[in-house]
Amino acid sequence: MSSRPTDELRAAAQTLMDLADIAQDDLDTDDFWKDYDKATAWRDGFANGFGGVSSDLVAVFPPATAHALAGWLRDSAVLHLPDYECGYCDPQRNPLRLPCPALAVARQINAAASA
């Protein structure tokens, strides 16, 4: 994995997009989901299938949310191109060196995907 922020952000976005597309296809076609209302199938399927707080977390992260997060990561990658500078990554604009939220999220996704 490259250590360039743009590459890290784009890799995480692509991982989310790919997984969301596969999950949505499963949601649309697998017999497991057929008895659930389409509007609440994701939430209800995990709550009924697995239960517990882990399912509660997954329930609020359906494929559409993964796509939205991937879009934010891709948009954030533009801020890390050589001609631009992320406000978090620019020491002049971030003297406290607070971590870039998009990059932090991307690194967590990339680490989980490669584990």
Secondary structure, DSSP 8 states (H G I E B T S, - for coil): ----HHHHHHHHHHHHHHHHHHHHHHHHH-GGGTTS-TTTHHHHHHHHHT-HHHHHHHHT--HHHHHHHHHHHHHHHHTTSTT---TTT-TTT-TT----HHHHHHHHHHHHHH-
